[in-house]
Amino acid sequence: MTLQTFTFIGVSTGQSAATRLFPAWTTELGLGDVRLVGCDLPIHAPPDRYREVVARIKTDEHELGGLVTTHKIDVFEACRDLFDVVDDYAQLCGETSCLAKRNGQLWAFATDPISCGRALAEFYSLAERGEVLCLGAGGWAVAITVHLRQQRSASHITGTNDRLIGDLPAGSLVINATGMGKDTPGSPITEAAIFPERGYVWELNYRGELEFLYQAQRQQAGRHLRVEDGWRYFIHGWAAVMERVFAMDVDGEKIARLARVSESERPKRG
């Protein structure tokens, strides 16, 4: 019997904790025998590479769908005509983080506005009176901006970012949604940047060099910061995708179970 497969589209999928945790997650969620298949593509790969992968997912009867990281916007733009249905968030954000099959049709979902909202709510209240500075212009940044706008009805570049952070009032939230520190080296800010007093700092990555995270941690005590990495976002992100691919509800109790079986893979910080 041929196993059903679930494709993970990224840059360095073999280094992701998801490749090791997926069997435990499928057991916790009662999904049966499903194999996670990594598909590594360079950043901004040629459109034909994206179309080849998406076409395979669409036509292979054993393929259940896919999760997309890093390439969310590129996949959407290169493969728009291959999607039979596009959800509202994918249309609004111009990206897809989740591919799922429904009755022979390929659906494109953007789940980041949902998963980022769930992760953000665990440490940051929208009642805070500070501002939000989201560094980055890719899929993560777009998704977070959409979520925050809905709830409340962002060298030369790093120097500008330093100034933007310095202008923030106390209690503000600063987010690294650039991918720097994981997909590319470095940080979007310099060591001269000063985080806002009593501020919140969210590094969306959970693995890699994470220089932005360590810059914030060095100021944590002196500036009274709440500093979060991307681990919980990682858990929520996969859960939101699996909800759609496997047509199930991953509630708070299931999230807690997924987090519990995942803790052994959480990178240790010095």
N, C-alpha and C positions, 0 to 999 in steps of 0.2 A: 504493500500500500504506500503510495507516494504521500509524503508529508505536505501539509499546507505550509506556505512560506509567507513571511511578512518582511518587506524590504526596508532597510534603514539607509537612507541616502544622506551622506555627509562628506566630510573631508578626511577624517581619521577615525572612522567608526570602530576600528579594532581597539582603540585606546579608550573608548567610552565604557563606563561602568554598565551601560545597558546591555552590552554584548554578553557580559557575565551574569547579569541579573535577570535577563529575560526568562530563562526557565523557571526561576523562583516566582516571578510575577505571573506567568501563565498558570502555575500551580495554585497560587493564592486566589486567582480570579476564575479558576475552573475552566480554562480555555482549551484543555486537551493538548494534543501533540501539534505544536506550531513551531516552526524553525525561523529564527531571525537571521536574515541574510544581509550582510553589510555591503554597501555599494559606495566606494570612495571615488570622488570626482574632485578635480582641482577647482579652486575658487574661480567663478566666472568661466566655467567650462564652455566649449562650443555648444550652441543650441542642439545640434544633432545628437550629442551625447545624452542630453536630458531627454530628448524625444525617444531615443532608443530604450532607455530605462523605463519611462512611463508607458510606452507602447507594450513592453514586455509585461508590466504589471497588469495592463488592461486586458491583454489577450490570453495570458497564461491562466488556465483554469485552476491551477493550484495556488495562484497568488491571491492573497486576501486584501492587500493594499500596501501602504507605505507611510513611513514617517520621514519628514524632510527637515534637516537642519542646515544652516548656512546658505543653502541654495534656494530658499523658499521663493524669493522674487524671480530668480532666473528660471526655475522650473515652471512657475506660473506663466511667465512671458513666452517661454519657448514652446509650451505644450497646451496653451489655452484651447486650441481647437480639438485636442484629444479628450478634454473633459466633457462629459455629457451633462453634468450638473455642477454648478459652482455656488457655494453657499454665500450668504450675505457678507460675512466677514472677509472671505477670500476676494469677493468683488470689491469691497471697500478698501482693503489693504493692498490689493494687487499682489497677493502672495498665496502660497499654499504650504501648509506644514503637515497635512494629512491627506492621503489618498485612500479612498474606501470604495468597495464595490457593492452595488445595490441592484439586484435583479438584472445583472448583465450590464449595468451602467457604471461608469467610473465617475465618482464624485470627488471634487476638490474642496477641502475645508481649510479654513485658517483658524486654528485652535488657540493660538497664542493670546488673543485678547481674553479668552476664558481662563487659560492656565496662569497667565501673569496676574490676573485679578485675584485668583485663588491664593497664589503664593504671596502677593503683596499684602493681602488682607491679614496674613499671619503675623506681620510685624509693623505695619504702617496703617494708620487711620486716616481716611480722607477728611476727617474733621481737623487735622493739623492745619495750622494757619500759615505755614511756610509755603514756599514755591517748589516746583519740580523741574529739575534740569536733567534731561535725558540725552546723554551723549551717544550719537550714532544715528544713522539714517537708513539702516537695513530693516529686515523683517521684525526683529525684536523691538526696535525703536518705534516703528509704525504701530505695532500691536499694542504696546504700552500706552502710546499717545491716544489711540482709539479708546482703550479702556478708561483712561483718566478723563478724557473729554466727555465720555458718556456718563461717568459717575459725577462729574462736576458741572454738567450742562451749562526741540528743544534741541626747535622749529617753530612755524607760524600758527598751525592749527592748535597744537597743544597750548601755546601761549594764550590764544583766544579762549580756550576752554578754562584755563586757569583764571582768567578775568571773569568769565561767566560764573564760575563757582564762587569767586571772591565777592561778587555782587549779591549773592543770595542772602536772604534774611535768616535768622535763627530758626531752627526747626525744619529746614527744607530737606527735600529728598534729592539725592544725586545718584544717577543710574549710569553704569557703564554698559551700554548696549552695542558697543562698536565691534565686539569680537576680538579686540586687541587683548593680548594676554592668553589667548587660546589659539585662534586660527592664524593670527599674525602676532609677532613679538611686540613687546612694549606696553605702553599705557597711553590713553588719550590726554593725560595731564602730565605736568612736570612735578618735580619735588617741591617747587615753589608754591604750588596750589594750596590754599587754605580752605578746608571744609567748613561749612556753617556750624556755629555753636549749636549744640543739642540737635544736630542734624542726623539724617538717615542716609546711609550709603549702601547701595545695592550693586554688587558685582554679579552680573547675570551668568558668568561662567562658574563652573565648579572645579574645573581641571585646567592645567596649563601653568604658565608662569605666574599669572594672576597678579601682576605688578600693581594694578589699580587697587586691588583688595589690600595688599600689604601697605601701600601708601596711606590708605584710610586707617588701617590698624595702628600705624605709627602715630596717628593723631587721635586715636580713639579716646584715651584717657584725658588728654589735655583739652579736647574739644567736646567731650561728653557725647560721643557719637554712638549710634546703633549701626553696626556694620554686619551685613548679611552677604553670604556668597550665594551661588546659584543652585545649591543642592536641592532645596525644596522645590524650586522652579523646575528643575530636572525631573523630579518625581511627578509633579503636577502636569508637566508637559507630556510625558509619556502616558499618563493616565487619561488625559483628555483625548489623545489620539486613539488609544485603545477603546475608549468609549464608542467612538465612531466606527472604527474598523470592525469591532466585534459586536456592535449594536447592543451595548450594555450600559448600565449606570455604575459609575465608580464613585460611591458616596464617601463621606468623611471617614466612616469606619474602615472602608476598603483602602482609602489613602493611608490611614494609620498602619494597616497591615503591610502595605507595599513599602512604606518607609521603614518599618521594623525589619523586614527581611533584607532591606537594602543597606542597612547601616554599616555592615562589615566592609562594604565597598567605598564608603565615603572617605575621600582623601583626608589624611591627617595633616593638620596645619602645625607648623613649628611655633 
